Amino acid sequence: MRAVLGGLERSEVAAVTAEFLDRRLLRLVRPTALAAIEAHRNAGDWLVLLSASTDFYVRELGARLGFDEVMCTEVRWVGNRLDGDLTTANRRGPEKARCLAELKSSHPGSRVAAYGNEASDLEYLRQADVGVLVNPSLAARRSAQQFGIRVVRWA
């Protein structure tokens, strides 16, 4: 991140992000994922995008997809320039589970449906009322099934 984007100004990073999402968003997000997001929105669900990816593009992705909130790995800026160091823990594995617990405590009584796509997501998916593992590896699929986590294939 530092080697490619380090030193760029916020406006430059925002422009690169916008250009990338303008060209690639609909090719990167599977139609089935878009349908699932829309179904949750129509049900009145509170939509949170929880990602290990970095905030300088995940926040824009979440906004374009209509999420109510985005929680992701955050990077440091020095003044108006991207430094590239992380200012939060990487929102992956146990940290993602901790974030989900934090979100649940801030919305007590809310039903939580969570989606993930790799073995490191299993811990946080187990905390959800409904956990869904999407297009996992064979090993992750087997582990998910042991925990009663739903596994789906999205085209």
N, C-alpha and C positions, 0 to 999 in steps of 0.2 A: 504494500500500500504506500509506504513511504517512498519507495523507489519510483513508482509510477505517478503518484498524485501529490506526494509531499511538496509543500511549498506553494501549492496552488491556492488562490483566493477562494473564499466561499462562493462568490458569484461564478467563478470558473468551474468549480466542482458542481454547482447547481446546474450550470448549462450542459456539462457533460452528462450528468444524470438525466436531465430532461430529454436530451437528444437520444440517449440510449433507450429510455423508456418509451419515447415516441416511436422508435423504430422496432423495438423488440418485445414490449409488454405482452401483446396478445399472442406472440409466439412462445413466450416463456411460461405463461400461466395457462395451464391446461383448461379447456372448456369445462371439464367436470369440476375443477376447483372453482371456477367462476360461478357455476351453478350452485355449488355448496355454499359459497359466500352469499349469494343471492337468497337462497333458501333460509339461511340463518337471519339475514336482514329482514326478510318478509315475516319471519316468526317473531321479530322484535328483539332478537338477541343483541347483546352488547358485543361488538366485534373488536377483538384485540389481536394484532399481529405481533407475535412473540418470536423473535428471530435471533440467531447467533450472528447474523450478518450485520454490517456496520450501518450506523444511523445516517450517514451522508447520502445514502440512496434508499434505504429501507423506509424511512419516514415518507419520502415522496411516493414510493411504491404503495405503502399503506393508504396514503391520501387518495391516490388514483383509484384504488380498489374499494374505497369507501369505508375503511376501518375507522372505528371510533377512537382507537388508541393504538399506539405503536410502542413496544418495548423491545429494544435491541441493544447490541453492543455499541457503545459510544466511543468516539475518537476525540482526541484532543486537537484543539485549534490554538495556535499562538497568535493572539490578535485576530486577524482576519485570514490567516494562512493555516492550511492543514498541516499538522505535525505528523499525525499517523499513529502515535502511541494511543493505547486504549485508556479511557478514563473510567471504565467500568470493567468488571470481570466479563470475560467472554460468555455471552448468554447461551451456553451450551451445557448439556449434561446436568450435573447437580445444580448449577447456577440457573438453568432454565426452570428446574423444579422449584428452586427458591423463589424465583420471580412469579411463578404461577401461584404459589402459596401466598405471596404478597398481594397479588391481584385478587385472589379469593377472599382474603381478609378485608380488603377495601370494598368488596361487594358481597357482604354476607347474604347467604340465602340464594345467591344466583346459581343457576345450573351451568356447569362448565363443560363445553364440548371442546376438545383439543385435538389438533392434528399434528402429526410429525412424519418424518420420512426416513429416519435412521435409528439405529440401535441406541444411540445416546439420548434419544427422545423418550425412551420407554419409561424412565423414572418419572418424568413429568406427566406423561400420558396416564400413568397409573393413578395420579392425583385427581384427574378429571372425572366428572360424572360419566362422560362418554369420551373415551380415547380412541383415536383412529390413526392407524399407521398406514401411510400411503406409499405404494410402490416400493416396499422394502426389499432388502437383500434377503436371501433364504434364511440366514442365521437370525436376522432381526425378526422375520416373520415367525419363525419357530418360537422365539422368546416371547413375542407379543401374544401368541396363542396360549402360551403357558400362563400368562397373566390375565387372560380374558380380554385383551385389547383387540378391537375389531381391526381387520386388515382388509384393505381395498386396493384394487388396481385401477388407476385412472389413466385413460388413454390421452 
